């Protein structure tokens, strides 16, 4: 399974939803808190071209936020992305 990274903050309800969706599927992920880590915040913005959280990466693929993650799951495409992405 590819490496899953998620940039989050401690007060973000969409981050909680994204974590729950991944945990429900048995997917482990690396959580990168950006609340007070401005270096990681800049890295997230550079990687995603976005400034909102969560920002989710599966391997090198930028999924986007919770809405995009949930849409992939609803379309039945998330499992394939998890299986196909390179670590």
HELIX and SHEET records of a PDB file:
HELIX    1   1 UNK A   13  UNK A   24  1                                  12    
HELIX    2   2 UNK A   38  UNK A   48  1                                  11    
HELIX    3   3 UNK A   66  UNK A   74  1                                   9    
HELIX    4   4 UNK A   78  UNK A   84  1                                   7    
SHEET    1   A 4 UNK A  30  UNK A  33  0                                        
SHEET    2   A 4 UNK A   4  UNK A   8  1                                        
SHEET    3   A 4 UNK A  55  UNK A  58 -1                                        
SHEET    4   A 4 UNK A  61  UNK A  64 -1                                        
END                                                                             
